[in-house]
Amino acid sequence: MKSLTGMPNPGSDSDGAEQVHDQRILIPTKLLTKADCINSKDQTWFITTQIPTDLTIQVQDITFNVHKYTLISKCGYIGRTGLQSSITTQGGYDLKLENFPGGSEAFEMVLKYCYGFPVDLNSSNVAPLRCASEFLEMTEEFEDGNLISKTESFLTFVVLLSWKDSLAVLKTCKSLSPWAENLQIVRRCCDSVTRKLSRENIVGDTVSENGWWFNDLTTLRIDYFTRIITAIRAKGIIRPEIIGQGIEQYARKWLPGIEMEPGLREYTQDKSDLQVSILSGRKDELGIGQSKEHKAIIESLLSILPPQREAVSCKFLLQMLKMARVYSASAALISELEKRIGMVLEDANVIDILIPRCTNIDQGNLSNTQEERTIHDIEVVQRLLEYYSLFEQQQQQHRIGNSNVCKLIDNYLAELARDPNLSIAKFQTLANSLSENARHCHDGLYRAIDTYLKTHPLLSEHDRRKLCKIMNCEKLSLDACVHAAQNDRLPLRTIVQVLFSEQVKMRSAMQEKEKAPSCDNSDQDGNHLSTDREIKNLKTELESVKAQMSELQSDYSELQQEYEKLSNKQKNIAGWGFGWKKIKNSFHTRVDGDEPAHQIPSRTSSRMSLRRRLSMA
C-alpha cells in the first residue's frame, strides 16, 4: 500500500473522520499500474481495471473516467486541484480542464502514458504532449523520466536535428498557443530551420531551383514563415531576389485573389460595375475570421520584403497594393508600398496600374455626383507618379522623359477615357502629372483624347477645346497629324493647328530627302546607275506629291471658309485673321516638276495619301 504525500496513514493518531477519508484514497499500486483495456462510447472514455474509477475529468466534449491516484502519482496539477474538487453523489471527483493544450486527443495520450500503455513519440504528437505535460506539471518530482523530460529529450535530440521534423512540429504548434511559444518550441524549431539553410549551399537563382525549401516554408502559418524569413535576411545567407521569389510564392498560395486582373477591354457601364466589385466582392464572400487572416498575411509579407529594388517585381508590388487596399491593411504599410512602387514604376504595364476604387477606403472621399464615381482610383496613380519623380530627382538621373513612364501614363489615360464617369478635370490633372518636357511625342496623348471624345460624344465645343489644350500638335507624328486632320471629333481650332503642323512636317520630310543625293558623293561612280533609277522613280512620285499638296491646299481653303463663317459671329477675330494669312501664305511654295534631281522628296513622304488615312484610335 502507498499513501499520498502529506496525508495521514491508516494507523495514525488522527481522528476517525480523517481515517475514513484516508481509506477512500489508499489504492493498491499493483492494481492500477496494469489496466486491462481502454474503451470509449458516446463521448465517454473509460478504462477497465480491478478497481472502479473514482475521478471524472472533462476535456472539451469528452468525459474521461479514471483513477485519481494514477494521475496524482505523475501529475502535480491533478494533485493540487483534484483534492479540492467537490464529491459527487456517486462518490467520484469531477474535474474540468479548461483550455487544455492539444485538446482531448493529447489528454488521452497522457492517460495512456500514466497507465503504462506504450506511447510512441513522433513529430506529430511531441509538441502537444510537451505542452500537455507542462499543463499537468508532470515533472521529475513525481517520477524520474516523467513526460516532460521524455518530450524535451525527443525535441532536442530528434526533432531539432531534422529539417523535416522541425517543420512538421511547427505545423502542430498552430493550435497550441500560447504554450508552444512560452516553452520555446516555436523559436527552437525556427532556429533549427534557419541553421539548416545556413549550412546548405544555396546557389539557385529561381524558386524552381530552390523548391526543396521554398515549397516547405510556404506550408507554414504566416507568423512562423515571417520569423524564418527575417532570420534568413539577418544572416544574409540568401540573395534578396531569391527571398523575394519565396515571398511571392507564399502570397500566391495563401492569397488566391492576388492574380485577379480588373483589366478593361470592351468597356461598358455594366462591366465597369462588375470591375468595381471584383476584389471587394471576394472579400465579402470570406468570413470575418478569414478576412482578418488575409489582412494579417498581407501586412506580414509587406513587412519582410527585402529593401533591394531587384528583390520583387513591380507587378507583384502592385498586386499586393490592390490586395492591401481591399483588406484595409495598415495605412503606413500602404504608404511605404506606394513609395516603393514609385521607384520601379517604369517596369509596370497599364493592366498593373488599373487599381479599382475600394468603397471601404474611398467612400468618404467620393462626391455624390455621378461624374466623380470613377471606376479606378486615379489618385493612387498620381501618388505613384509623384514618388517616381521624387526618386528620379534624388538619383539625379532625370530619366522620366526617356523611360516607359510616359507611354505607361498615356496608355492608362486611354483606358480611363472609356469610363463614362471620368471628368475632364481628372483627365487633365493626370495628363499634366508629367512635366511639360517629359513627352517627346504626343501620339499616345492624342489617342487617349480621341478615345475620350468617342466615349463622351455630347461634349460642347468649349469642353472639347479645353480637353485638347493638353496636347501639343507640334509633337504629333506625321501619321498622327494625317489622322487628326480628318477627325471630325476634334474642335475646329485644334484641326487648324494640326493642319499647319502637318504641312510643316511634310515640308521637312521633303527637305531631308533633297539633301540625300549630296551625301553620296564618295560613292558616285559605283552607284551611278542605281541613283539614276531612283531619280526617275522619285520624279514619278513627286507628281503624286504635287497632287496631294494641291488637295491639302483645297482642304485649307474649305476649312478657312468654314472658319470665317463662324468667326463673323465672334468679336475676337483679329488675331486669328493674322494666323490664317500665315497659313495661307505658307501654301504658295513652288513645287515644280523641273526641279533638279537632288531636290526630289522622299518616297515615304510622297506615298502619303490623304485619301487613305487610317484611324489610330
ABEGO torsion letter per residue (X at the ends): XBBBBGBBBAABABBAAAAAAAAAABBBAAAAABBABBBBBGGBBBBBBABBBABBBBBEABBBBBBAAAAAAABAAAAAAAAABBBBAAGBBBBBBBGBBGEAAAAAAAAAAAAGBBBBBBAAAAAAAAAAAAAAGBBAAABBGBAAAAAAAAAAAAAAABAAAAAAAAAAAAAAOAAAAAAGAAAAAAAAAAAAAAABBBABABAAAAAAAAAAAAABBAAAAAAAAAAAAAAGABBAAAAAAAAAAAAAAABAAAABBABBBBBBAAAAAAAAAAAAAAAAABBAAAAAAAAAAAAAAAAABBABAAABBAAAAAAAAAAAAAAGBBAAAAAAAAAAAAAAAAABBAAAABBBBBAAAAAAABBABAAABBABBAAAAAAAAAAAAAAAAAAGAGAAAABAAAAAAAAAAAAAAABAABBAAAAAAAAAABBAAABABAAAAAAAAAAAAAABAABBAAAAAAAAAABBAAABBAAAAAAAAABAABBAAAAAAAAAAAAAAAAAAAAAAAAAAAAAAAAAAAAAAAAAAAAAAAAAAAAAAAAAAAAAAAAAAAAAAAAAAAAAABABAAAAAAAAAAAAAAAABBBBAABBAAABBBAAAAABBAAABBBAX
